[in-house]
Each structure stands twice: as C-alpha cells, then as structure tokens.
Amino acid sequence: MGSFSLIHWLVVILVIMLLFGRGRISDLMGDFAKGINSFKKGLNDGDTPPAPPQVTNAPRTEAKSPVEDARG
C-alpha cells in the first residue's frame, strides 16, 4: 500500500508531459548539460598554469638622447 504501482507512475509522467511539453523538457536537459560541461571546463582550467603573455616586437624608432638634442 505504501508504494506506487506502474499505473500511478504512468499517470504522473503523463501529467508532467502535459504541463511542460516535450520541447520544454528537452530544452531544460540541454541547458543542464551545458551547465555541467561549463563547470567541468572551469575545473580543468584551474589546474593548468596560465599561459605566458605574448611578446610582440614593436618597430624601433631611433630616439635621440637629451645630450644629442642639445648639441644640435
């Protein structure tokens, strides 16, 4: 008497499907899966050391020293 029979579970599933619809449940499960993947990616990113900054070589300009400017 304390447990539900197969008929009870089918009725519960039918009511849930009527309330939320098939598309809504699949959207929720897709969002849930994306959240789990994002969480796992965040955990994995914390384990790797940060990448060193990229150094770009800027073109050099010849700058005159203050002594050269005074001379002329």
N, C-alpha and C positions, 0 to 999 in steps of 0.2 A: 504494500500500500504506500510505502514511502518513496518508491522510485517511479519515474515516468516510463510509460510504455513507448513503443515505436510510434504509435498514432499520436501521442502527445508531442513528441519531438517533431514529427512532420507538420503538425499544426503550428508549432512555434516557428519553424523555418518558413512556412507559408506566410505567416503574419509579418515576419521580418522582411521577406522578399516584397510583400505588398507595400510596406511602409517605406523602405529605402529604394527599392527597384534594383534591377540587375546592374545598371550602369553606375549607380551611386556606390555600390559595394565595391565594384572593381576599381573605381577611382580612389576610394579610401585605401584599398590594399596597395595600389600603385604608389600613393603618397607615403604610405607606411614603409614600403620597400625603399623608396628614395631616401627617406629619413635614416633608415638603418645603414644604407650604403654611405651616406654622408657622415654618419657617426663613425663608421669603420675607417673611412678615409682620414678623418680627423685624428683618430688614434694612431694611424700609421704615419701621418705627417709629423706627429710629435716625437716619433722615435728617430727620425733621420736628422742629421745635423743640418743647419741652414746652409744654403749654397753661398759661396763667397761672392761678393759683389763683382760685377763685370767691369773691367777697366777698359775704357776706350781711349785711344791715343788721339788727343786733340792736336790739330796742326799748330806747330810752334811759331810764334812771332818773335822776331828779334827785338828785344826791348833794350833800350839804351840805359846804361846806369846813370845815376844823377851826376856823376863826375864827368861822363862824356857829354851830357847835355850842357854843362857849364862851360866846357871847353869850346864847344861850338859847332 
